Amino acid sequence: MTPWNLVGLDRALRASWAADTCSPDNQAEWGPENPAWGHCDVTALVVNDVFGGDLVVGEVYLDGVQHGFHWWNRLSSGVELDLTREQFQRGQDVTAARVVERPPGPLPRRWAEYLLLRERVAARLGALPEPT
């Protein structure tokens, strides 16, 4: 079994984020100056693949208007881990956090981006555990 650590996974994710793994809703605004932009859901799923725990989703607001959702992880220790929080550089607020079930099988909209991100991370770290 491969010994995983958070620092290595964080580095591999950051090196793997790109326009083609960004959410299609956010691609027009994606750029290397804010590489985490539009990557929260697929990143949270890859972290969940490696460390398990819960998926957490919250609502994103800017100036009182909802602008989508934000995903992160709650590890089995209870620690909340948000590797893409820095994407919010315009004063966005994330509220109404709740634990959600991991979707079984392919993600309805983001399966290709998730697989591509997993593949890039695995190329840097070695084979990832299969999703649970």
DOLOMI-455701 format. One line per field, with one value per residue (C-alpha): residue number from 1; residue in one letter; x, y, z. Coordinates in nm, 2 decimals. Example, Ala and Ser with C-alpha at 12.3 -4.5 7.8 and 13.67 -1.06 7.14 Angstrom:
num [1 | 2] $
residu [A | S] $
u [1.23 | 1.37] $
v [-0.45 | -0.11] $
w [0.78 | 0.71] $
***
This chain:
num [1 | 2 | 3 | 4 | 5 | 6 | 7 | 8 | 9 | 10 | 11 | 12 | 13 | 14 | 15 | 16 | 17 | 18 | 19 | 20 | 21 | 22 | 23 | 24 | 25 | 26 | 27 | 28 | 29 | 30 | 31 | 32 | 33 | 34 | 35 | 36 | 37 | 38 | 39 | 40 | 41 | 42 | 43 | 44 | 45 | 46 | 47 | 48 | 49 | 50 | 51 | 52 | 53 | 54 | 55 | 56 | 57 | 58 | 59 | 60 | 61 | 62 | 63 | 64 | 65 | 66 | 67 | 68 | 69 | 70 | 71 | 72 | 73 | 74 | 75 | 76 | 77 | 78 | 79 | 80 | 81 | 82 | 83 | 84 | 85 | 86 | 87 | 88 | 89 | 90 | 91 | 92 | 93 | 94 | 95 | 96 | 97 | 98 | 99 | 100 | 101 | 102 | 103 | 104 | 105 | 106 | 107 | 108 | 109 | 110 | 111 | 112 | 113 | 114 | 115 | 116 | 117 | 118 | 119 | 120 | 121 | 122 | 123 | 124 | 125 | 126 | 127 | 128 | 129 | 130 | 131 | 132] $
residu [M | T | P | W | N | L | V | G | L | D | R | A | L | R | A | S | W | A | A | D | T | C | S | P | D | N | Q | A | E | W | G | P | E | N | P | A | W | G | H | C | D | V | T | A | L | V | V | N | D | V | F | G | G | D | L | V | V | G | E | V | Y | L | D | G | V | Q | H | G | F | H | W | W | N | R | L | S | S | G | V | E | L | D | L | T | R | E | Q | F | Q | R | G | Q | D | V | T | A | A | R | V | V | E | R | P | P | G | P | L | P | R | R | W | A | E | Y | L | L | L | R | E | R | V | A | A | R | L | G | A | L | P | E | P | T] $
u [0.00 | 0.13 | 0.18 | -0.01 | 0.05 | -0.14 | 0.16 | 0.23 | -0.14 | -0.17 | 0.13 | 0.01 | -0.33 | -0.20 | 0.04 | -0.26 | -0.52 | -0.57 | -0.84 | -0.95 | -1.01 | -1.19 | -1.57 | -1.72 | -1.92 | -1.59 | -1.36 | -1.39 | -1.25 | -0.99 | -0.62 | -0.28 | -0.31 | -0.59 | -0.55 | -0.79 | -1.08 | -1.35 | -1.18 | -1.34 | -1.57 | -1.32 | -1.05 | -1.27 | -1.35 | -0.98 | -0.91 | -1.20 | -1.05 | -0.73 | -0.83 | -1.20 | -1.42 | -1.72 | -1.78 | -1.91 | -2.09 | -2.18 | -2.34 | -2.12 | -2.25 | -2.10 | -2.28 | -2.58 | -2.63 | -2.56 | -2.29 | -2.29 | -2.16 | -1.83 | -1.71 | -1.45 | -1.37 | -1.42 | -1.17 | -1.27 | -1.08 | -1.33 | -1.08 | -1.22 | -0.98 | -1.04 | -0.76 | -0.94 | -1.06 | -0.80 | -1.00 | -1.24 | -1.04 | -1.33 | -1.48 | -1.72 | -1.89 | -1.95 | -2.25 | -2.50 | -2.24 | -2.38 | -2.24 | -2.35 | -2.33 | -2.07 | -2.25 | -2.24 | -2.07 | -1.99 | -2.06 | -2.34 | -2.15 | -1.79 | -1.69 | -1.43 | -1.27 | -1.26 | -1.09 | -0.84 | -0.75 | -0.72 | -0.50 | -0.26 | -0.24 | -0.17 | 0.10 | 0.28 | 0.21 | 0.13 | -0.19 | -0.47 | -0.71 | -1.03 | -1.33 | -1.53] $
v [0.00 | 0.35 | 0.57 | 0.90 | 1.23 | 1.55 | 1.76 | 1.53 | 1.51 | 1.89 | 1.95 | 1.69 | 1.85 | 2.20 | 2.08 | 1.91 | 2.19 | 2.34 | 2.49 | 2.15 | 2.02 | 2.34 | 2.35 | 2.45 | 2.72 | 2.88 | 2.82 | 3.17 | 3.31 | 3.04 | 3.13 | 3.04 | 3.34 | 3.15 | 2.79 | 2.66 | 2.84 | 2.60 | 2.29 | 2.24 | 1.94 | 1.73 | 1.81 | 1.71 | 1.38 | 1.30 | 1.39 | 1.16 | 0.88 | 0.90 | 0.99 | 0.90 | 1.09 | 1.31 | 1.55 | 1.89 | 2.14 | 2.50 | 2.78 | 3.06 | 3.42 | 3.75 | 4.07 | 3.88 | 3.69 | 3.31 | 3.21 | 2.84 | 2.59 | 2.50 | 2.15 | 2.04 | 1.75 | 1.65 | 1.38 | 1.09 | 1.27 | 1.56 | 1.80 | 2.00 | 2.02 | 2.27 | 2.27 | 2.51 | 2.78 | 3.03 | 3.05 | 3.30 | 3.63 | 3.87 | 3.85 | 3.56 | 3.40 | 3.02 | 2.94 | 2.66 | 2.39 | 2.03 | 1.68 | 1.51 | 1.16 | 1.08 | 1.03 | 0.66 | 0.60 | 0.87 | 1.23 | 1.36 | 1.67 | 1.64 | 1.28 | 1.36 | 1.64 | 1.42 | 1.13 | 1.37 | 1.52 | 1.17 | 1.06 | 1.36 | 1.32 | 0.95 | 1.03 | 1.23 | 1.00 | 0.66 | 0.47 | 0.62 | 0.41 | 0.33 | 0.55 | 0.40] $
w [0.00 | -0.09 | 0.21 | 0.14 | 0.30 | 0.27 | 0.16 | -0.13 | -0.23 | -0.21 | -0.43 | -0.69 | -0.70 | -0.75 | -1.02 | -1.19 | -1.20 | -1.54 | -1.76 | -1.88 | -1.52 | -1.42 | -1.39 | -1.73 | -1.54 | -1.43 | -1.73 | -1.87 | -1.54 | -1.48 | -1.51 | -1.36 | -1.12 | -0.94 | -1.03 | -0.76 | -0.93 | -1.03 | -0.89 | -0.56 | -0.64 | -0.83 | -0.58 | -0.29 | -0.46 | -0.52 | -0.15 | -0.06 | -0.27 | -0.08 | 0.28 | 0.30 | 0.53 | 0.44 | 0.15 | 0.26 | 0.03 | 0.10 | -0.09 | -0.23 | -0.21 | -0.34 | -0.25 | -0.12 | -0.45 | -0.47 | -0.71 | -0.70 | -0.45 | -0.28 | -0.19 | 0.06 | 0.29 | 0.65 | 0.74 | 0.98 | 1.25 | 1.23 | 1.07 | 0.78 | 0.49 | 0.21 | -0.05 | -0.28 | -0.04 | -0.18 | -0.50 | -0.33 | -0.39 | -0.43 | -0.08 | -0.14 | 0.16 | 0.19 | 0.40 | 0.48 | 0.49 | 0.49 | 0.45 | 0.13 | 0.01 | -0.25 | -0.58 | -0.67 | -1.00 | -1.26 | -1.17 | -1.38 | -1.51 | -1.41 | -1.47 | -1.75 | -1.54 | -1.23 | -1.42 | -1.58 | -1.25 | -1.09 | -1.38 | -1.34 | -0.96 | -1.00 | -1.25 | -0.98 | -0.68 | -0.81 | -0.84 | -0.63 | -0.42 | -0.59 | -0.47 | -0.19] $
***
